[in-house]
Amino acid sequence: METRETSIEGVIVHDLVAHIDERGSFTEIYRETWLTDFKSIQWNIVTSREDTLRGVHVHKDHYDYLMILAGRMLLGLHDIRRDSPTFGTSEILDLTDEHRRAVSIPPGVCHGFYYPEASTHLYSVSTYFDPRDDLGCKFDCPELNLAWPTKDPVLSDRDRTADSYAQMLDKFYLDANA
């Protein structure tokens, strides 16, 4: 297994190794030693239909660790951590089931998931759901600088009515300073 950082500090891509033989394959997807700042407390599986976009979300306190099991995901990332050397940096990672990769996302890095085809992804979090730690903005806010390949994806009601980028930042930093 090899790891590499993305253009956003703290976002790590884990290139996973499949051990293949005549029976099929075996791939380790997570070891506690791979991420010293992350402790997994819950695992989830999400299925998404073609042209679905989930997010964009950001967390003040919890880490995400994810991978695609079937299909394809474009993972949009944007750093809003003022003390980060990559503050304001954006990147889209192309994750597929063919090239097994896991990605760890630290608090303060916005993330959105676009599925150009029906897909299933597995993810883990380091804290249980807390609505105060689950902030977001509209996927197409220009400040995100994320070039999604769609203008009208399938969205949840929550994502369709999400805050503006400025409102999300205000909530993120207001609560951090309280």
Secondary structure as GFF3:
##gff-version 3
##sequence-region A 1 178
A	DSSP	beta_strand	2	5	.	.	.	ID=ss1
A	DSSP	beta_strand	12	15	.	.	.	ID=ss2
A	DSSP	beta_strand	18	21	.	.	.	ID=ss3
A	DSSP	beta_strand	24	27	.	.	.	ID=ss4
A	DSSP	three_ten_helix	32	34	.	.	.	ID=ss5
A	DSSP	beta_strand	42	48	.	.	.	ID=ss6
A	DSSP	beta_strand	52	58	.	.	.	ID=ss7
A	DSSP	beta_strand	64	70	.	.	.	ID=ss8
A	DSSP	beta_strand	72	79	.	.	.	ID=ss9
A	DSSP	beta_strand	90	96	.	.	.	ID=ss10
A	DSSP	beta_strand	101	105	.	.	.	ID=ss11
A	DSSP	beta_strand	109	115	.	.	.	ID=ss12
A	DSSP	beta_strand	119	125	.	.	.	ID=ss13
A	DSSP	three_ten_helix	131	133	.	.	.	ID=ss14
A	DSSP	beta_strand	135	136	.	.	.	ID=ss15
A	DSSP	three_ten_helix	142	144	.	.	.	ID=ss16
A	DSSP	alpha_helix	157	160	.	.	.	ID=ss17
A	DSSP	alpha_helix	165	177	.	.	.	ID=ss18
###
